[in-house]
Amino acid sequence: MFFRKLQIERIDAEGRTHLCPIKWIDNFAMRNFTNDAVFDDTLPAADGLLEAGFRVPLDRLQPSMENWFRRKGYLKPGETLRITEL
Protein backbone atom coordinates (compact mmCIF):
# COMPACT_ATOMS: atom_id res chain seq x y z
CA MET A 1 0.00 0.00 0.00
CA PHE A 2 2.76 2.47 0.95
CA PHE A 3 5.97 2.96 -0.99
CA ARG A 4 8.38 2.80 1.97
CA LYS A 5 9.16 -0.60 3.46
CA LEU A 6 10.70 -0.58 6.94
CA GLN A 7 12.34 -3.52 8.67
CA ILE A 8 11.69 -3.57 12.41
CA GLU A 9 14.16 -5.61 14.46
CA ARG A 10 14.70 -6.26 18.15
CA ILE A 11 18.35 -6.45 19.20
CA ASP A 12 18.73 -8.61 22.28
CA ALA A 13 21.27 -8.12 25.08
CA GLU A 14 23.74 -10.45 23.29
CA GLY A 15 23.54 -8.40 20.08
CA ARG A 16 21.44 -10.90 18.09
CA THR A 17 18.70 -9.51 15.87
CA HIS A 18 15.14 -10.79 15.68
CA LEU A 19 12.28 -9.60 13.49
CA CYS A 20 9.60 -8.01 15.64
CA PRO A 21 6.35 -9.98 15.53
CA ILE A 22 3.58 -8.39 13.49
CA LYS A 23 1.47 -8.44 16.68
CA TRP A 24 3.86 -5.91 18.29
CA ILE A 25 3.97 -3.72 15.20
CA ASP A 26 0.19 -3.82 14.83
CA ASN A 27 -0.28 -2.92 18.49
CA PHE A 28 1.89 0.17 18.02
CA ALA A 29 0.13 1.17 14.79
CA MET A 30 -3.36 0.82 16.26
CA ARG A 31 -2.42 2.86 19.31
CA ASN A 32 -1.07 5.63 17.14
CA PHE A 33 -4.17 5.83 14.95
CA THR A 34 -5.78 7.67 17.85
CA ASN A 35 -2.85 9.30 19.67
CA ASP A 36 -0.34 10.67 17.13
CA ALA A 37 -1.49 11.51 13.62
CA VAL A 38 2.06 11.55 12.24
CA PHE A 39 2.09 7.73 12.43
CA ASP A 40 -1.30 7.22 10.75
CA ASP A 41 0.42 6.43 7.45
CA THR A 42 1.70 3.05 8.64
CA LEU A 43 0.59 -0.47 7.83
CA PRO A 44 1.96 -3.59 9.55
CA ALA A 45 2.63 -6.06 6.73
CA ALA A 46 4.44 -9.07 8.26
CA ASP A 47 6.82 -10.00 11.05
CA GLY A 48 9.50 -7.32 10.99
CA LEU A 49 7.87 -5.36 8.15
CA LEU A 50 6.06 -2.03 8.36
CA GLU A 51 4.92 -0.13 5.30
CA ALA A 52 4.88 3.63 5.70
CA GLY A 53 4.14 6.85 3.88
CA PHE A 54 6.74 9.53 3.27
CA ARG A 55 5.41 11.81 6.01
CA VAL A 56 6.34 9.26 8.73
CA PRO A 57 9.59 10.60 10.29
CA LEU A 58 12.00 7.75 10.98
CA ASP A 59 13.85 9.81 13.60
CA ARG A 60 10.61 9.93 15.63
CA LEU A 61 9.32 6.47 14.73
CA GLN A 62 12.18 4.49 16.29
CA PRO A 63 12.13 6.11 19.77
CA SER A 64 8.31 6.18 19.84
CA MET A 65 8.04 2.53 18.86
CA GLU A 66 10.81 1.50 21.28
CA ASN A 67 9.11 3.39 24.12
CA TRP A 68 5.77 1.75 23.36
CA PHE A 69 7.35 -1.73 23.19
CA ARG A 70 9.02 -1.15 26.56
CA ARG A 71 5.76 0.04 28.14
CA LYS A 72 4.01 -3.09 26.82
CA GLY A 73 6.81 -5.32 28.16
CA TYR A 74 7.87 -6.51 24.70
CA LEU A 75 11.44 -5.17 25.06
CA LYS A 76 13.43 -6.26 28.07
CA PRO A 77 16.21 -4.27 29.76
CA GLY A 78 19.30 -4.26 27.54
CA GLU A 79 17.30 -4.74 24.34
CA THR A 80 16.93 -2.09 21.66
CA LEU A 81 15.01 -1.56 18.46
CA ARG A 82 16.43 -0.97 14.99
CA ILE A 83 14.43 0.37 12.06
CA THR A 84 15.94 0.12 8.59
CA GLU A 85 14.41 1.42 5.38
CA LEU A 86 14.54 -1.33 2.75
Phi and psi in degrees as GROMACS dihedral restraints (atoms count N, CA, C in turn):
[ dihedral_restraints ]
;  ai    aj    ak    al  type     phi  dphi    fc
    3     4     5     6     1  -101.4    20    10
    4     5     6     7     1   152.7    20    10
    6     7     8     9     1   -71.3    20    10
    7     8     9    10     1   -38.4    20    10
    9    10    11    12     1   -81.8    20    10
   10    11    12    13     1   133.4    20    10
   12    13    14    15     1  -114.7    20    10
   13    14    15    16     1   125.4    20    10
   15    16    17    18     1  -118.1    20    10
   16    17    18    19     1   131.0    20    10
   18    19    20    21     1   -93.0    20    10
   19    20    21    22     1   128.4    20    10
   21    22    23    24     1  -112.9    20    10
   22    23    24    25     1   116.2    20    10
   24    25    26    27     1  -125.5    20    10
   25    26    27    28     1   144.9    20    10
   27    28    29    30     1   -97.8    20    10
   28    29    30    31     1   131.3    20    10
   30    31    32    33     1  -107.0    20    10
   31    32    33    34     1   116.9    20    10
   33    34    35    36     1   -78.5    20    10
   34    35    36    37     1   176.1    20    10
   36    37    38    39     1   -62.3    20    10
   37    38    39    40     1   -22.3    20    10
   39    40    41    42     1   -90.9    20    10
   40    41    42    43     1     0.0    20    10
   42    43    44    45     1    89.6    20    10
   43    44    45    46     1     3.6    20    10
   45    46    47    48     1   -78.9    20    10
   46    47    48    49     1   146.6    20    10
   48    49    50    51     1  -104.2    20    10
   49    50    51    52     1   146.3    20    10
   51    52    53    54     1  -140.5    20    10
   52    53    54    55     1   135.4    20    10
   54    55    56    57     1   -64.8    20    10
   55    56    57    58     1   135.4    20    10
   57    58    59    60     1   -71.6    20    10
   58    59    60    61     1   135.7    20    10
   60    61    62    63     1   -60.6    20    10
   61    62    63    64     1   145.1    20    10
   63    64    65    66     1   -57.6    20    10
   64    65    66    67     1   -30.9    20    10
   66    67    68    69     1   -57.7    20    10
   67    68    69    70     1   -43.5    20    10
   69    70    71    72     1   -64.0    20    10
   70    71    72    73     1   -47.8    20    10
   72    73    74    75     1   -63.3    20    10
   73    74    75    76     1   -42.7    20    10
   75    76    77    78     1   -64.4    20    10
   76    77    78    79     1   -39.6    20    10
   78    79    80    81     1   -60.5    20    10
   79    80    81    82     1   -43.2    20    10
   81    82    83    84     1   -64.1    20    10
   82    83    84    85     1   -46.5    20    10
   84    85    86    87     1   -62.9    20    10
   85    86    87    88     1   -42.8    20    10
   87    88    89    90     1   -66.9    20    10
   88    89    90    91     1   -37.8    20    10
   90    91    92    93     1   -62.5    20    10
   91    92    93    94     1   -39.3    20    10
   93    94    95    96     1   -81.2    20    10
   94    95    96    97     1   -11.7    20    10
   96    97    98    99     1   -64.1    20    10
   97    98    99   100     1   -24.9    20    10
   99   100   101   102     1  -109.2    20    10
  100   101   102   103     1   -17.5    20    10
  102   103   104   105     1  -109.6    20    10
  103   104   105   106     1   -24.8    20    10
  105   106   107   108     1  -147.9    20    10
  106   107   108   109     1   103.0    20    10
  108   109   110   111     1   -60.4    20    10
  109   110   111   112     1   -23.5    20    10
  111   112   113   114     1   -63.8    20    10
  112   113   114   115     1   -23.4    20    10
  114   115   116   117     1   -99.0    20    10
  115   116   117   118     1     8.9    20    10
  117   118   119   120     1   -62.7    20    10
  118   119   120   121     1   -29.2    20    10
  120   121   122   123     1   -86.1    20    10
  121   122   123   124     1    52.3    20    10
  123   124   125   126     1  -130.0    20    10
  124   125   126   127     1   148.6    20    10
  126   127   128   129     1  -143.4    20    10
  127   128   129   130     1   111.7    20    10
  129   130   131   132     1   -63.2    20    10
  130   131   132   133     1   130.1    20    10
  132   133   134   135     1  -114.3    20    10
  133   134   135   136     1   -31.7    20    10
  135   136   137   138     1  -170.6    20    10
  136   137   138   139     1   176.4    20    10
  138   139   140   141     1   -56.4    20    10
  139   140   141   142     1   125.7    20    10
  141   142   143   144     1    74.2    20    10
  142   143   144   145     1     7.7    20    10
  144   145   146   147     1  -128.9    20    10
  145   146   147   148     1   123.6    20    10
  147   148   149   150     1  -124.8    20    10
  148   149   150   151     1   126.6    20    10
  150   151   152   153     1   -91.8    20    10
  151   152   153   154     1   142.9    20    10
  153   154   155   156     1  -146.0    20    10
  154   155   156   157     1   154.1    20    10
  156   157   158   159     1   -83.3    20    10
  157   158   159   160     1   169.2    20    10
  159   160   161   162     1   -69.3    20    10
  160   161   162   163     1   -20.6    20    10
  162   163   164   165     1   -82.5    20    10
  163   164   165   166     1    -3.1    20    10
  165   166   167   168     1   -80.4    20    10
  166   167   168   169     1   113.8    20    10
  168   169   170   171     1   -80.6    20    10
  169   170   171   172     1   116.9    20    10
  171   172   173   174     1   -62.8    20    10
  172   173   174   175     1   -32.0    20    10
  174   175   176   177     1   -67.8    20    10
  175   176   177   178     1   -20.3    20    10
  177   178   179   180     1   -98.6    20    10
  178   179   180   181     1   -28.4    20    10
  180   181   182   183     1   -64.1    20    10
  181   182   183   184     1   -48.7    20    10
  183   184   185   186     1   -59.4    20    10
  184   185   186   187     1   -53.8    20    10
  186   187   188   189     1   -65.9    20    10
  187   188   189   190     1   -33.4    20    10
  189   190   191   192     1   -67.7    20    10
  190   191   192   193     1   -43.3    20    10
  192   193   194   195     1   -68.3    20    10
  193   194   195   196     1   -42.1    20    10
  195   196   197   198     1   -62.6    20    10
  196   197   198   199     1   -43.1    20    10
  198   199   200   201     1   -61.4    20    10
  199   200   201   202     1   -44.0    20    10
  201   202   203   204     1   -63.9    20    10
  202   203   204   205     1   -43.5    20    10
  204   205   206   207     1   -63.1    20    10
  205   206   207   208     1   -36.5    20    10
  207   208   209   210     1   -67.2    20    10
  208   209   210   211     1   -44.4    20    10
  210   211   212   213     1   -62.3    20    10
  211   212   213   214     1   -33.2    20    10
  213   214   215   216     1   -82.0    20    10
  214   215   216   217     1    -9.8    20    10
  216   217   218   219     1    85.1    20    10
  217   218   219   220     1     9.7    20    10
  219   220   221   222     1   -73.4    20    10
  220   221   222   223     1   -39.7    20    10
  222   223   224   225     1   -98.0    20    10
  223   224   225   226     1   131.9    20    10
  225   226   227   228     1   -94.3    20    10
  226   227   228   229     1   163.9    20    10
  228   229   230   231     1   -53.8    20    10
  229   230   231   232     1   138.1    20    10
  231   232   233   234     1    88.3    20    10
  232   233   234   235     1    -8.9    20    10
  234   235   236   237     1   -97.6    20    10
  235   236   237   238     1   150.9    20    10
  237   238   239   240     1  -133.4    20    10
  238   239   240   241     1   174.7    20    10
  240   241   242   243     1  -120.7    20    10
  241   242   243   244     1   139.6    20    10
  243   244   245   246     1  -125.0    20    10
  244   245   246   247     1   132.8    20    10
  246   247   248   249     1  -119.1    20    10
  247   248   249   250     1   125.4    20    10
  249   250   251   252     1  -124.8    20    10
  250   251   252   253     1   131.3    20    10
  252   253   254   255     1   -80.5    20    10
  253   254   255   256     1   126.5    20    10
